[in-house]
Amino acid sequence: MNPFSSLDDFLAMGNHGVYVWSAYGLCLALLAWNALLPMLARRRYLKSLARRLRREDSR
């Protein structure tokens, strides 16, 4: 019942493997970027807020 006779056939995807796996890779990279970007922005915001509070406390 398996349409692929080996792992190589599965990875090749009937000569469409380069397209299929690059699409999966690009999608995974974009999902990771979408998850990482808000975390980095939050970290930058908290650091700038801490700097501003330290500056106000020193006055």
Distance bins in CASP14 RR format, pairs under 12 A and 6 or more apart:
PFRMAT RR
TARGET T0000
AUTHOR 0000-0000-0000
RMODE 2
METHOD distances of the structure
MODEL  1
2 9 0 0 0 0 1 0 0 0 0 0 0
2 10 0 0 0 0 1 0 0 0 0 0 0
3 9 0 0 0 0 1 0 0 0 0 0 0
3 10 0 0 0 0 1 0 0 0 0 0 0
3 12 0 0 0 0 0 1 0 0 0 0 0
3 13 0 0 0 0 0 1 0 0 0 0 0
3 14 0 0 0 0 1 0 0 0 0 0 0
4 10 1 0 1 0 0 0 0 0 0 0 0
4 11 0 0 0 0 1 0 0 0 0 0 0
4 12 0 0 0 0 1 0 0 0 0 0 0
4 13 0 0 0 0 1 0 0 0 0 0 0
4 14 0 0 0 0 1 0 0 0 0 0 0
4 17 0 0 0 0 0 1 0 0 0 0 0
5 12 0 0 0 0 0 1 0 0 0 0 0
5 14 0 0 0 0 0 1 0 0 0 0 0
6 12 0 0 0 0 1 0 0 0 0 0 0
7 13 0 0 0 0 0 1 0 0 0 0 0
8 14 0 0 0 0 0 1 0 0 0 0 0
8 15 0 0 0 0 0 1 0 0 0 0 0
8 17 0 0 0 0 0 1 0 0 0 0 0
9 15 0 0 0 0 0 1 0 0 0 0 0
9 16 0 0 0 0 0 1 0 0 0 0 0
9 17 0 0 0 0 0 1 0 0 0 0 0
10 16 0 0 0 0 0 1 0 0 0 0 0
10 17 0 0 0 0 1 0 0 0 0 0 0
10 20 0 0 0 0 0 1 0 0 0 0 0
10 21 0 0 0 0 0 1 0 0 0 0 0
11 17 1 0 0 1 0 0 0 0 0 0 0
11 18 0 0 0 0 1 0 0 0 0 0 0
11 20 0 0 0 0 1 0 0 0 0 0 0
11 21 1 0 0 1 0 0 0 0 0 0 0
11 24 0 0 0 0 0 1 0 0 0 0 0
12 18 0 0 0 0 1 0 0 0 0 0 0
12 19 0 0 0 0 0 1 0 0 0 0 0
12 20 0 0 0 0 1 0 0 0 0 0 0
12 21 0 0 0 0 1 0 0 0 0 0 0
13 19 0 0 0 0 1 0 0 0 0 0 0
13 20 1 0 1 0 0 0 0 0 0 0 0
13 21 1 0 0 1 0 0 0 0 0 0 0
13 22 0 0 0 0 0 1 0 0 0 0 0
13 23 0 0 0 0 0 1 0 0 0 0 0
13 24 0 0 0 0 0 1 0 0 0 0 0
14 20 0 0 0 0 1 0 0 0 0 0 0
14 21 0 0 0 0 0 1 0 0 0 0 0
16 22 0 0 0 0 0 1 0 0 0 0 0
16 23 0 0 0 0 1 0 0 0 0 0 0
16 24 0 0 0 0 0 1 0 0 0 0 0
17 23 0 0 0 0 1 0 0 0 0 0 0
17 24 0 0 0 0 1 0 0 0 0 0 0
17 25 0 0 0 0 0 1 0 0 0 0 0
18 24 0 0 0 0 0 1 0 0 0 0 0
18 25 0 0 0 0 0 1 0 0 0 0 0
19 25 0 0 0 0 0 1 0 0 0 0 0
19 26 0 0 0 0 0 1 0 0 0 0 0
20 26 0 0 0 0 0 1 0 0 0 0 0
20 27 0 0 0 0 0 1 0 0 0 0 0
21 27 0 0 0 0 0 1 0 0 0 0 0
21 28 0 0 0 0 0 1 0 0 0 0 0
22 28 0 0 0 0 0 1 0 0 0 0 0
22 29 0 0 0 0 0 1 0 0 0 0 0
23 29 0 0 0 0 0 1 0 0 0 0 0
23 30 0 0 0 0 0 1 0 0 0 0 0
24 30 0 0 0 0 0 1 0 0 0 0 0
24 31 0 0 0 0 0 1 0 0 0 0 0
25 31 0 0 0 0 1 0 0 0 0 0 0
25 32 0 0 0 0 1 0 0 0 0 0 0
25 33 0 0 0 0 0 1 0 0 0 0 0
26 32 0 0 0 0 0 1 0 0 0 0 0
26 33 0 0 0 0 0 1 0 0 0 0 0
27 33 0 0 0 0 0 1 0 0 0 0 0
27 34 0 0 0 0 0 1 0 0 0 0 0
28 34 0 0 0 0 0 1 0 0 0 0 0
28 35 0 0 0 0 0 1 0 0 0 0 0
29 35 0 0 0 0 0 1 0 0 0 0 0
29 36 0 0 0 0 0 1 0 0 0 0 0
30 36 0 0 0 0 0 1 0 0 0 0 0
30 37 0 0 0 0 0 1 0 0 0 0 0
31 37 0 0 0 0 0 1 0 0 0 0 0
32 39 0 0 0 0 0 1 0 0 0 0 0
33 39 0 0 0 0 0 1 0 0 0 0 0
33 40 0 0 0 0 0 1 0 0 0 0 0
34 40 0 0 0 0 0 1 0 0 0 0 0
34 41 0 0 0 0 0 1 0 0 0 0 0
35 41 0 0 0 0 0 1 0 0 0 0 0
36 42 0 0 0 0 0 1 0 0 0 0 0
36 43 0 0 0 0 0 1 0 0 0 0 0
37 43 0 0 0 0 0 1 0 0 0 0 0
37 44 0 0 0 0 0 1 0 0 0 0 0
38 44 0 0 0 0 0 1 0 0 0 0 0
38 45 0 0 0 0 0 1 0 0 0 0 0
39 45 0 0 0 0 0 1 0 0 0 0 0
39 46 0 0 0 0 0 1 0 0 0 0 0
40 46 0 0 0 0 0 1 0 0 0 0 0
40 47 0 0 0 0 0 1 0 0 0 0 0
41 47 0 0 0 0 0 1 0 0 0 0 0
41 48 0 0 0 0 0 1 0 0 0 0 0
42 48 0 0 0 0 0 1 0 0 0 0 0
42 49 0 0 0 0 0 1 0 0 0 0 0
43 49 0 0 0 0 0 1 0 0 0 0 0
43 50 0 0 0 0 0 1 0 0 0 0 0
44 50 0 0 0 0 0 1 0 0 0 0 0
44 51 0 0 0 0 0 1 0 0 0 0 0
45 51 0 0 0 0 0 1 0 0 0 0 0
45 52 0 0 0 0 0 1 0 0 0 0 0
46 52 0 0 0 0 0 1 0 0 0 0 0
46 53 0 0 0 0 0 1 0 0 0 0 0
47 53 0 0 0 0 0 1 0 0 0 0 0
47 54 0 0 0 0 0 1 0 0 0 0 0
48 54 0 0 0 0 0 1 0 0 0 0 0
48 55 0 0 0 0 0 1 0 0 0 0 0
49 55 0 0 0 0 0 1 0 0 0 0 0
49 56 0 0 0 0 0 1 0 0 0 0 0
50 56 0 0 0 0 0 1 0 0 0 0 0
50 57 0 0 0 0 0 1 0 0 0 0 0
51 57 0 0 0 0 0 1 0 0 0 0 0
51 58 0 0 0 0 0 1 0 0 0 0 0
52 58 0 0 0 0 0 1 0 0 0 0 0
52 59 0 0 0 0 0 1 0 0 0 0 0
53 59 0 0 0 0 0 1 0 0 0 0 0
END
